[in-house]
Amino acid sequence: MADFSNVLNDLAPGGELRVAINYGNPVLAQRNASDGAPAGISADLAREAARRLGVVPRFISYDAAGKVFDGLSANSWDLAFMAVDPIRAEKINFTDPYVLIEGTYLVSESSPYKSVEDLDKPGVRIAVGKGAAYDLFLSRHLQHATIERAATSASAISLYIDKKLEAAAGVRQPLIAYAQSNAGLRVLDDHFTAIQQAIAIPKSRDVAHQWFNDFIQEMKASGFVQESLARSNQSLDTAAP
């Protein structure tokens, strides 16, 4: 494992660890009900890594993964938690995944769609958060359906409802939560992708990338990831092997 001082010099030479946290994915990040502080698996991993490195994390809030990625060009963060994607990998080094999250569709109860394949047809319009992993994936793989983009994954559901589109794409858990609290909607049983969520390190920071890759392996093997998911009431089935 890399020497800690080398890791800090490589990743956060100013002595402050700037951590991007995306509240647009409620499986990974939430706000503490009592004080609004970052909570969830992303925040837990960031705090544990910072503790080991001897620094205090400064969380920078985002509401969409696409905005996190844009923040990289502005040098707004040192560390982030994002879905692995080949386009992002041009500028980011990813650790091994710590969580696997299914991307699927929210549709109306009366719609004829039974599986994700049923939606890739001419005339089908799918709402998705701009720049989200699901936007990137579907942009590469859909052959016939068209994508309509909202500013965030959460607002993609509103776009789907307001424009009476055929489906909204996103993370299974928040889609299910929305369907359960709004009559006439359902979530498909299958998924179009299982996206790997990993720690993101800017390119060229190779010492830090290796340290964090070792770190995430230890966090999975020790049960830290599973315990954090349980504390934030998330399914343990999402933990990456």
C-alpha positions as CSV (number, residue, x, y, z in Angstrom):
1,M,0.0,0.0,0.0
2,A,1.2,3.5,-0.9
3,D,2.7,5.7,1.8
4,F,0.0,8.0,3.2
5,S,2.0,11.2,2.7
6,N,2.5,10.3,-1.0
7,V,-1.2,9.7,-1.3
8,L,-2.1,13.1,0.2
9,N,0.5,14.9,-1.9
10,D,-0.9,13.2,-5.0
11,L,-4.6,13.7,-4.2
12,A,-5.0,16.7,-1.8
13,P,-1.7,18.6,-1.6
14,G,-3.5,21.5,0.1
15,G,-4.3,19.3,3.1
16,E,-8.1,19.4,2.4
17,L,-9.9,16.5,0.9
18,R,-12.7,17.9,-1.4
19,V,-15.3,15.2,-1.8
20,A,-18.1,15.5,-4.4
21,I,-21.3,13.9,-3.1
22,N,-24.3,13.4,-5.4
23,Y,-27.7,13.5,-3.7
24,G,-29.3,12.7,-7.0
25,N,-28.7,9.0,-6.2
26,P,-30.5,8.3,-2.9
27,V,-29.1,4.8,-2.7
28,L,-25.6,6.2,-2.2
29,A,-26.2,9.6,-0.6
30,Q,-28.7,11.1,1.7
31,R,-28.9,14.1,4.1
32,N,-29.0,13.3,7.8
33,A,-32.5,14.1,9.1
34,S,-31.3,15.8,12.2
35,D,-28.7,18.2,10.9
36,G,-28.6,17.8,7.1
37,A,-25.1,16.4,7.1
38,P,-24.1,14.0,4.3
39,A,-25.1,10.4,5.1
40,G,-25.1,7.1,3.3
41,I,-22.4,4.8,1.8
42,S,-20.6,7.6,-0.1
43,A,-20.3,9.8,3.0
44,D,-19.2,6.9,5.2
45,L,-16.5,5.8,2.8
46,A,-15.2,9.4,2.4
47,R,-15.0,9.9,6.1
48,E,-13.2,6.6,6.7
49,A,-10.7,7.3,4.0
50,A,-10.1,10.8,5.3
51,R,-9.7,9.5,8.8
52,R,-7.0,7.1,7.7
53,L,-5.3,9.9,5.7
54,G,-5.4,12.3,8.6
55,V,-7.5,15.0,6.9
56,V,-11.0,16.4,7.2
57,P,-13.3,15.9,4.2
58,R,-15.1,18.9,2.8
59,F,-18.2,17.7,1.1
60,I,-19.3,19.5,-2.1
61,S,-23.0,18.9,-2.9
62,Y,-24.4,18.0,-6.3
63,D,-27.9,17.0,-7.4
64,A,-26.8,15.1,-10.6
65,A,-23.9,12.9,-11.7
66,G,-23.5,14.8,-14.9
67,K,-22.8,17.9,-12.8
68,V,-20.2,16.1,-10.7
69,F,-18.4,15.1,-13.9
70,D,-18.6,18.7,-15.2
71,G,-17.0,19.8,-11.9
72,L,-13.9,17.8,-12.7
73,S,-13.0,20.2,-15.5
74,A,-13.3,23.1,-13.1
75,N,-11.1,21.3,-10.5
76,S,-13.9,21.5,-8.0
77,W,-13.2,18.2,-6.2
78,D,-10.5,15.6,-5.5
79,L,-12.6,12.6,-4.9
80,A,-16.1,11.5,-6.1
81,F,-18.4,8.6,-6.1
82,M,-19.7,7.8,-9.6
83,A,-21.0,5.1,-11.9
84,V,-18.2,3.5,-14.0
85,D,-18.6,4.6,-17.6
86,P,-16.2,4.5,-20.6
87,I,-16.8,8.2,-21.4
88,R,-16.0,9.3,-17.9
89,A,-13.0,6.9,-17.8
90,E,-11.3,9.2,-20.3
91,K,-10.8,11.7,-17.5
92,I,-11.2,9.5,-14.4
93,N,-9.6,6.5,-12.8
94,F,-12.1,4.3,-11.1
95,T,-11.5,1.9,-8.3
96,D,-13.2,-1.5,-8.2
97,P,-16.9,-1.2,-7.6
98,Y,-18.4,-1.2,-4.2
99,V,-22.0,-1.2,-5.2
100,L,-24.0,-2.5,-8.2
101,I,-27.2,-0.7,-9.0
102,E,-29.8,-1.7,-11.5
103,G,-31.1,0.8,-14.1
104,T,-34.7,0.1,-15.1
105,Y,-37.9,1.9,-16.2
106,L,-40.9,3.4,-14.5
107,V,-44.0,3.0,-16.7
108,S,-47.8,3.4,-16.3
109,E,-49.7,0.5,-14.9
110,S,-51.8,0.3,-18.0
111,S,-48.9,0.3,-20.5
112,P,-48.1,-2.8,-22.6
113,Y,-44.5,-2.9,-21.6
114,K,-43.4,-6.0,-19.7
115,S,-39.6,-5.9,-20.2
116,V,-36.9,-3.3,-21.0
117,E,-36.6,-4.7,-24.5
118,D,-40.2,-3.8,-25.2
119,L,-39.4,-0.1,-24.9
120,D,-36.7,0.1,-27.6
121,K,-39.2,0.8,-30.4
122,P,-40.0,3.8,-32.7
123,G,-42.2,6.4,-31.1
124,V,-41.2,5.4,-27.5
125,R,-39.9,8.4,-25.5
126,I,-37.8,7.8,-22.4
127,A,-37.1,10.5,-19.8
128,V,-33.6,10.4,-18.1
129,G,-31.4,12.7,-16.1
130,K,-28.9,14.5,-18.3
131,G,-25.4,13.1,-18.0
132,A,-26.5,10.3,-15.6
133,A,-25.0,6.9,-16.1
134,Y,-28.3,5.8,-17.5
135,D,-28.3,8.6,-20.0
136,L,-24.8,7.6,-21.2
137,F,-25.7,3.9,-21.3
138,L,-29.0,4.3,-23.2
139,S,-27.5,6.8,-25.6
140,R,-25.1,4.1,-26.7
141,H,-27.5,1.2,-26.7
142,L,-31.0,2.3,-27.7
143,Q,-31.7,1.7,-31.4
144,H,-35.2,3.0,-31.9
145,A,-36.5,4.8,-28.8
146,T,-35.7,8.4,-28.2
147,I,-34.3,10.1,-25.0
148,E,-35.7,13.2,-23.5
149,R,-33.3,14.7,-20.9
150,A,-34.1,16.4,-17.6
151,A,-31.7,18.4,-15.5
152,T,-31.5,15.6,-12.9
153,S,-32.6,12.0,-12.4
154,A,-35.2,13.1,-9.9
155,S,-36.7,15.7,-12.4
156,A,-36.7,13.0,-15.1
157,I,-39.7,11.5,-13.3
158,S,-41.5,14.9,-13.4
159,L,-40.6,15.2,-17.1
160,Y,-42.1,11.7,-17.8
161,I,-45.3,12.6,-16.0
162,D,-45.7,16.2,-17.4
163,K,-45.1,15.2,-21.0
164,K,-46.9,11.9,-20.8
165,L,-43.8,10.0,-22.0
166,E,-43.7,6.2,-22.3
167,A,-41.1,5.7,-19.5
168,A,-38.6,7.2,-17.1
169,A,-35.2,5.6,-16.7
170,G,-33.3,5.5,-13.4
171,V,-32.2,3.7,-10.3
172,R,-34.6,0.9,-9.4
173,Q,-35.0,1.9,-5.7
174,P,-36.2,5.5,-6.1
175,L,-38.4,4.5,-9.0
176,I,-40.1,1.9,-6.8
177,A,-40.5,4.4,-4.0
178,Y,-42.2,6.8,-6.4
179,A,-44.5,4.2,-7.8
180,Q,-45.5,3.0,-4.4
181,S,-46.6,6.5,-3.4
182,N,-48.3,7.4,-6.8
183,A,-51.1,5.2,-8.0
184,G,-51.1,4.0,-11.6
185,L,-47.4,3.4,-12.0
186,R,-45.1,0.4,-11.8
187,V,-41.4,-0.5,-12.3
188,L,-40.3,-3.2,-14.7
189,D,-39.0,-6.4,-13.1
190,D,-35.9,-6.6,-15.3
191,H,-33.2,-4.0,-16.0
192,F,-31.3,-2.6,-18.9
193,T,-28.0,-2.5,-17.0
194,A,-26.4,-3.1,-13.6
195,I,-24.1,-0.2,-13.2
196,Q,-20.9,-0.4,-11.1
197,Q,-20.6,2.4,-8.6
198,A,-17.0,3.2,-7.7
199,I,-14.7,5.8,-6.2
200,A,-13.5,8.3,-8.9
201,I,-10.0,9.8,-8.9
202,P,-8.9,12.4,-11.5
203,K,-6.6,11.0,-14.1
204,S,-2.8,11.2,-13.5
205,R,-3.2,10.8,-9.7
206,D,-2.0,7.2,-9.9
207,V,-0.6,6.9,-6.3
208,A,-4.0,8.0,-4.9
209,H,-5.9,5.7,-7.3
210,Q,-3.9,2.6,-6.1
211,W,-4.4,3.5,-2.5
212,F,-8.1,4.0,-2.9
213,N,-8.4,0.7,-4.9
214,D,-6.8,-1.1,-2.0
215,F,-9.0,0.8,0.4
216,I,-12.2,-0.2,-1.3
217,Q,-11.2,-3.8,-1.4
218,E,-10.7,-3.8,2.3
219,M,-14.0,-2.0,2.9
220,K,-15.8,-4.7,1.0
221,A,-13.9,-7.6,2.6
222,S,-14.4,-6.2,6.2
223,G,-18.1,-5.8,5.9
224,F,-17.9,-2.0,6.1
225,V,-19.9,-1.5,2.9
226,Q,-22.7,-3.9,4.0
227,E,-22.9,-2.2,7.4
228,S,-23.1,1.2,5.9
229,L,-25.8,0.2,3.4
230,A,-27.8,-1.3,6.3
231,R,-27.5,1.9,8.4
232,S,-29.0,3.9,5.5
233,N,-31.8,1.3,4.9
234,Q,-30.5,0.2,1.6
235,S,-30.6,-3.4,0.2
236,L,-27.5,-5.4,1.0
237,D,-28.0,-7.1,-2.3
238,T,-26.5,-4.0,-4.0
239,A,-23.1,-4.6,-2.4
240,A,-20.5,-5.5,-5.0
241,P,-18.8,-8.9,-4.5
